Amino acid sequence: MPEKRQFRAIRGTRDILPPESSLWNWFEQTAREVFESYNFREIRLPIFEDTELFARSIGIETDVVSKEMYTFGDRDESSLTLRPEATASVCRAYIEHNMHALPGNAKLYYIGPMFRRERPQKGRYRQFYQIGAEVLGQSDSPAIDAEVLEMLIAFFNRVGLTRTTLYINSIGDKNCRPAYVELLRAELQRVKAQLGHDSQRRIETNPLRVLDSKIPEEQPIIEKLPRISGHLCDACREHFAKLKEELNLRGMKYEENWRLVRGLDYYTRTTFEVTAEGLGSQNAVCGGGRYDGLVELLGGPPTKGIGFAIGSDRSILSIQEGGNAPPPPALSVYIAWMGQKTYRAAVSIARKLRAANLTVELPPEEMKFKKSLGLADKLGARYALILGEDETASNTYTLKRLSDAAQKTLTENELLEYLESERRGTRA
Ligand code: AMP
C-alpha cells in the first residue's frame, strides 16, 4: 500500500479559488482594455528561459539573481530559470523577432506568474503575478515615460485603486551615474561603522541599493548622503524636467523620491513606483522605469526602453481591503426539474439559455422540488426555472424569482425575451 500522504501547495504558492478568481479575471480583463486603448498589444512569453538571460540583464549582484531564482539543470545540462520578471524576456523576444524593423515603437503588455524565492509573508509570495507593459524603440522621449505612467494610473483608477501614490526619480545614465556612485561609495565608506551588515556589503557591490534601506537606525545617515539630482548630466536633468512637464500637462499627481533606485541593475534615468494604502510593509503595487541599453546588452541593436510591472496579488488585496471589489458574477437560473419526461425539456432549455449568455445550473440528477429550490437558494441563483409534468404537458415554464418568490408562467419565447432583457439591464 502506498503511504497515505496529503499534498499541499508549495510554501509561497497558493490556489486562487472562486469567487476570488472572478476578481482576478476582471482585474486582468480591465488591464487588457485599458492597455489596448493606448495601442499596446499582448505578448505571451515562456515561463522559463536560459538562466544567463536573467543573470545578464537583472545583474549578478542583485538579490533576485544571487538569492531568489528558481534555477535547474535541464536533462541536456543547460541551466534554465523560472522567470523572476518578464522585462528580460520581452527584450529577448524583441531581438529574436527583429521587432526593431517594425513601424513605430513596439508597445507590448504581458500577464502572468513570476517566481522568486523570497520569504513568504502577506503580499509576498514565491509564485506571484504581474501585469507589465513595455515600450521599445528608437525614441527616449519623456512623452513616452509620461504616457506609460498615465496608462498605469488610468488602469489603477479603473479598478478602483485610488488611494495610491506615484513616486518618481531619475537615476541618471551611463554618463553621469558612475561618478555619482563613486561619490556615494566614498561617503558611505566614511560612515560604514554606523551601517548594518547588508548596507556595509552593498557599499562594495551596489551602493545605490543602500538608499533602499528601511532600517530605522540607518535613516538619519542616509538622509545626509549626496543626492543624485545634484549630479545628473545636462541631458538627464533635462529629460527629468521634461517628464515632470509632461506629467503636469496630463494633470497627474506625483511625488519625487530621490531614494527610489529600484532593485534591478538595468534601469537608467526615469524610475518610478506606486504604493497603495492598507497593505502594511509590502505596499508597492507597481515598479518600473527606463532601461535604454538593455536590448543592446542582450546582443540586440541600440534600443530605448521603458516599462513597468504591476503586482497583481497586492493590488487585488488592496482592492479587497478598500471594499471596492465588484461582486462576483451571479448564477442567473437554476433549473428545478422533476420527472424523467421533463429532463429532455430541461436539457434543451438550459442549452438555449446558455446560448443567450445566461449562467445556468442544471442539476444532473432528479430531486424533489423542495430540495431543488433549497439548493438554488444556497447557490445564490436569481431565478429558479420550475419544470414539472404540468409545464411539460402545456409547453410552458414557471419562473420563480428567489428574492421575493414572485412567480410567472411563460412560453419559451417569452422566457428567453424576459431573461435576456433582465441580463442586459442588471447583469443577472
Ligand atoms: P519588481 O519586478 O521587483 O519591480 O516588482 C514589481 C511589483 O511586483 C512590486 O511592486 C510588487 O507589487 C510585485 N512583486 C514583486 N515581488 C513580489 C512577490 N514576491 N510577491 C508578490 N508581489 C511581488
Boltz pocket constraint, residues with backbone or C-beta under 6 A from the ligand:
constraints:
  - pocket:
      binder: B
      contacts: [[A, 84], [A, 85], [A, 116], [A, 118], [A, 123], [A, 124], [A, 125], [A, 126], [A, 128], [A, 129], [A, 130], [A, 263], [A, 274], [A, 284], [A, 285], [A, 286], [A, 287], [A, 288], [A, 309], [A, 310], [A, 311], [A, 312], [A, 313], [A, 314]]
      max_distance: 6.0
